[in-house]
Amino acid sequence: MAAQSTIEQSERTTAPAGATASATRRPGGAGAGLLRFARNTWRPAAVLVAILLVWWVVTAAELVKPYLVPSPGTTLDVVLAQPGYFTHHTWITTYETVLGFAIAIVVGVLSAVVMVYSPTVEKSLYPLLLFAQVIPKIAIAPLFIVWLGFGLSPKVVVAVLMAFFPIVISTVTGLKSIDPEMLQLSATMGAGPAQTFRKIRFPAALPHLFAGLKVAATMAVTGAVVGEFVGANEGLGYVILQANGNLDTPTLFAGLIIMSLLGVILFVVVELLEYLVLPWHASRRTDAATTTL
């Protein structure tokens, strides 16, 4: 019991010293949450509006040919004219992305834990991971089509490969970032490896893990679309390839924009999950940003 209480006390101390003070300074209520949200999003929203405005001005002034860069209105009309078409292909890519992302999380975290607890495995696998990451996924995607066919599997595999590396690297870094004195204290108090991992190592690694998940979420979208480029008859990658072959730039732009929005949405979901799991970490980052910008 003494060992468990000591480990639980050590777990609470893994949060920054100013986390409690930051949490008490932060105003509560839905109004305060909306205020923080507006304060953190008005800058990217302003940049997005500026980009759309420049896009509209360039096309309205006919500085470029319409078949090269369609206007925002034309792109929106294409989506509104075929809502079922875009909804179906967006759903296919979303399913492939989420499935690949989930598999990458499970495999990546487990691989990182094994490498941290086994130096032999880390020294054996780490160079192979670097080698596999350097290989362009578009170059090996045709192999997955040959091996797995034209179904769902090759797209998911490419998405997993794209998202796997940042998850492994960030998790390994997080698991190794714990203070050695904390590990010595837990061992002295009789805590076993499993209890140390659950109470100390894994909670301390969560900020690094979420940082890797944000990168991996966007890369999973890219992986799914790359897999669709190589061989598919549905999905946003298929839409983009078909539009490119037909010189249909409004549909091409619409597919690219929807793909980008999908990546942004996944990033925001991970961000919200981080805020729920690590409120002290998210609040500290927000406070620092709002006081310096």
C-alpha positions in Angstrom: 0.0 0.0 0.0 2.8 2.4 0.8 4.4 1.7 -2.5 1.2 2.3 -4.4 0.5 5.6 -2.6 4.0 6.8 -3.3 3.7 5.9 -7.0 0.3 7.7 -7.2 1.9 10.7 -5.5 4.8 10.6 -8.0 2.3 10.3 -10.9 0.6 13.6 -9.8 4.0 15.3 -9.7 4.6 14.5 -13.3 2.4 17.4 -14.2 4.3 20.8 -14.4 4.6 22.8 -11.2 2.5 25.5 -12.7 -0.3 23.2 -13.9 -2.5 23.6 -10.8 -2.0 27.4 -10.8 -2.7 27.6 -14.5 -5.9 25.6 -14.0 -7.0 27.8 -11.2 -6.3 31.0 -13.2 -8.2 29.7 -16.2 -11.8 31.0 -16.1 -14.5 28.4 -16.2 -17.8 28.1 -18.0 -18.9 27.7 -21.6 -18.4 31.4 -22.3 -14.8 31.3 -21.3 -14.3 28.2 -23.5 -15.8 30.0 -26.5 -13.5 33.0 -25.8 -10.4 30.8 -25.8 -11.6 29.1 -28.9 -12.1 32.4 -30.7 -8.8 33.7 -29.5 -6.9 30.7 -30.8 -8.7 30.4 -34.2 -9.2 33.9 -35.5 -5.7 34.1 -36.9 -5.9 31.0 -39.1 -9.4 31.9 -40.0 -8.2 35.3 -41.1 -5.5 33.7 -43.2 -8.0 31.4 -44.8 -10.3 34.3 -45.7 -7.4 36.2 -47.2 -6.4 33.2 -49.3 -10.0 32.8 -50.5 -10.1 36.5 -51.3 -6.9 36.4 -53.3 -8.2 33.3 -55.1 -11.4 35.1 -56.0 -9.7 38.3 -57.1 -7.2 36.4 -59.3 -10.0 34.4 -61.0 -12.4 37.3 -61.3 -9.8 39.5 -62.9 -9.0 36.6 -65.3 -5.3 36.8 -64.5 -5.2 33.1 -65.2 -7.2 31.0 -67.5 -10.3 29.3 -65.9 -9.2 25.9 -67.1 -6.0 26.3 -65.1 -7.5 27.8 -61.9 -11.2 27.7 -61.4 -13.0 30.3 -59.3 -14.2 29.5 -55.8 -17.7 29.8 -56.9 -17.2 27.3 -59.8 -15.6 24.9 -57.4 -18.4 25.1 -54.9 -21.0 24.7 -57.7 -19.3 21.4 -58.7 -19.6 20.1 -55.2 -23.2 21.2 -54.8 -24.2 19.8 -58.2 -22.9 16.3 -57.2 -23.3 16.0 -53.4 -23.8 12.2 -53.5 -20.8 11.7 -55.7 -18.4 13.6 -53.4 -20.0 12.3 -50.2 -19.5 8.7 -51.3 -15.9 9.1 -52.3 -15.1 11.2 -49.2 -16.6 8.4 -47.0 -14.4 5.8 -48.6 -11.2 7.8 -48.1 -12.3 8.7 -44.5 -12.9 5.0 -43.7 -9.5 4.0 -45.1 -7.8 6.8 -43.2 -9.3 6.2 -39.8 -8.8 2.4 -40.1 -5.1 2.9 -41.1 -4.6 5.5 -38.4 -6.1 3.3 -35.7 -3.9 0.3 -36.7 -0.9 2.6 -36.8 -1.6 3.7 -33.2 -1.9 0.2 -31.8 1.2 -1.2 -33.7 3.2 2.0 -33.2 2.7 2.2 -29.4 3.3 -1.5 -28.9 6.5 -1.3 -31.0 7.7 1.7 -29.0 7.1 0.0 -25.7 9.0 -3.1 -26.8 12.0 -1.0 -28.1 12.1 1.0 -24.9 12.2 -2.1 -22.7 14.5 -4.1 -24.9 17.7 -2.3 -26.1 18.4 -5.3 -28.3 15.1 -4.9 -30.2 15.6 -1.1 -30.5 19.1 -1.5 -32.0 17.8 -4.1 -34.4 14.6 -2.4 -35.5 15.4 1.3 -35.4 17.7 1.3 -38.5 15.1 -0.7 -40.4 12.4 1.8 -39.4 14.5 4.6 -40.8 15.2 2.7 -44.0 11.5 2.0 -44.5 10.6 5.6 -43.8 13.0 6.9 -46.5 11.5 4.8 -49.2 8.8 6.8 -51.0 5.4 5.2 -50.4 4.2 5.9 -53.9 7.1 3.7 -55.2 6.1 0.6 -53.1 2.3 1.1 -53.3 2.1 -0.9 -56.6 3.6 -3.9 -54.7 0.7 -3.8 -52.3 -1.8 -3.8 -55.2 -0.1 -6.9 -56.6 0.0 -8.6 -53.2 -3.3 -7.6 -51.8 -5.5 -6.7 -54.8 -7.5 -3.7 -55.6 -9.7 -3.7 -52.5 -9.5 -1.9 -49.2 -6.3 -3.6 -47.9 -3.6 -1.9 -49.9 -4.9 1.6 -49.1 -5.0 0.9 -45.4 -1.5 -0.6 -45.5 -0.1 2.6 -47.1 -2.0 4.7 -44.6 -0.5 2.6 -41.8 3.0 3.0 -43.2 2.6 6.7 -43.5 1.3 7.2 -39.9 3.4 4.5 -38.2 6.8 6.3 -38.1 5.9 9.5 -36.2 3.9 7.5 -33.7 6.8 5.2 -32.9 9.4 8.0 -32.7 7.3 10.2 -30.5 6.3 7.4 -28.2 9.9 6.2 -27.8 11.0 9.7 -27.0 8.2 10.2 -24.4 8.9 6.9 -22.7 12.6 7.7 -22.4 12.0 11.2 -21.2 11.0 10.3 -17.7 13.4 11.4 -14.9 15.7 8.5 -13.9 15.3 9.5 -10.3 11.6 8.9 -10.5 12.2 5.4 -11.9 14.7 4.7 -9.1 12.2 5.9 -6.5 9.5 3.7 -7.8 11.9 0.7 -7.9 13.0 1.5 -4.3 9.4 1.6 -3.1 8.8 -1.9 -4.6 6.9 -1.0 -7.7 7.1 -3.5 -10.5 7.7 -2.8 -14.2 4.0 -2.9 -15.0 3.0 -0.6 -12.2 5.9 1.8 -13.1 4.8 1.9 -16.7 1.1 2.5 -15.9 1.7 5.1 -13.2 4.8 6.9 -14.4 6.2 6.1 -17.8 3.0 6.1 -19.9 1.4 9.3 -18.4 4.7 11.1 -18.8 4.9 10.0 -22.5 1.4 11.2 -23.4 2.4 14.7 -24.5 5.0 13.3 -26.9 2.5 10.7 -28.1 -0.1 13.2 -28.9 2.4 15.3 -30.7 3.2 12.3 -32.9 -0.5 11.6 -33.4 -1.2 15.0 -34.8 1.5 14.5 -37.4 0.3 10.9 -38.1 -3.3 12.0 -38.5 -2.5 14.1 -41.5 -0.1 11.6 -43.0 -2.7 8.9 -42.8 -4.9 10.9 -45.1 -2.0 11.2 -47.5 -1.3 7.5 -47.3 -4.9 6.6 -48.1 -5.0 8.9 -51.1 -1.6 7.6 -52.4 -3.0 4.1 -52.3 -6.0 5.3 -54.3 -3.7 6.9 -56.8 -2.1 3.6 -57.6 -5.2 1.5 -58.0 -8.8 2.3 -57.0 -12.2 2.9 -58.4 -13.5 5.0 -55.6 -12.2 7.5 -53.0 -10.8 11.0 -53.2 -7.6 9.8 -54.9 -9.7 8.3 -57.7 -11.7 11.5 -58.0 -8.5 13.6 -58.3 -7.0 11.2 -60.9 -10.2 11.2 -63.0 -10.5 14.9 -62.9 -6.8 15.3 -63.8 -7.2 13.0 -66.8 -10.3 14.9 -68.0 -8.7 18.3 -67.4 -11.7 19.0 -65.0 -10.0 21.5 -62.8 -13.1 22.5 -60.7 -13.5 18.8 -59.7 -9.8 18.5 -59.1 -9.8 21.5 -56.8 -12.8 20.3 -55.0 -11.2 16.9 -54.4 -8.0 18.5 -53.1 -9.9 20.9 -50.8 -12.0 18.1 -49.4 -8.9 16.0 -48.8 -7.3 18.9 -47.0 -10.4 19.4 -44.8 -10.4 15.7 -43.9 -6.8 16.1 -42.6 -7.7 19.2 -40.7 -10.7 17.6 -39.1 -8.6 14.6 -37.9 -6.0 16.9 -36.5 -8.6 18.9 -34.6 -10.1 15.6 -33.2 -6.7 14.6 -31.9 -6.2 18.1 -30.5 -9.6 17.9 -28.6 -8.7 14.4 -27.4 -5.4 15.8 -26.0 -7.2 18.6 -24.3 -9.6 16.1 -22.6 -6.8 13.6 -21.6 -4.1 16.2 -20.7 -5.9 19.4 -19.7 -2.9 20.7 -17.8 -0.7 20.3 -20.8 -3.1 21.9 -23.3 -3.8 24.8 -21.0 -0.2 25.5 -20.4 0.5 25.6 -24.1 -2.5 27.9 -24.7 -1.6 30.3 -21.9 2.0 30.5 -23.3 0.8 31.3 -26.8 -1.7 33.9 -25.8 0.7 35.7 -23.6 3.5 35.9 -26.2 1.4 36.6 -29.4 
